[in-house]
Amino acid sequence: MMASFGQGSRRHPRSRGRTWSRTGPDRATLAIVGVICAIAGFFVLGIVLGPVAVICGWLAMGRSRAGSRPAPAVVALVLGLIDTVLAVLWLIGAAAPVHGVL
């Protein structure tokens, strides 16, 4: 009897229904993380949490603009953009010289 190297009864070790990568976060988790970062960014560290929310929303949408989009991913993307713009405007306003206050 010869040994069968790799030719045994287990030709397909994964089941057919579960072929995605189990190492990275899934899209729903990224969308929820993005929404939480966007909401928290309105109160603290908007310049950091806004872009994090945008990235999470983009990755949750599947890295594309076409096709069906999950609602939390779009919410994370939009709120993250608003959060980032408001944080940049706040930084510009805080850095502007103030005339005639003293």
Secondary structure, DSSP 8 states (H G I E B T S, - for coil): ----SS-SS-S--S-TT--S-SSS--HHHHHHHHHHHHHHHTTS-HHHHHHHHHHHHHHHTTS-SSS---HHHHHHHHHHHHHHHHHHHHHHHHHS---S--
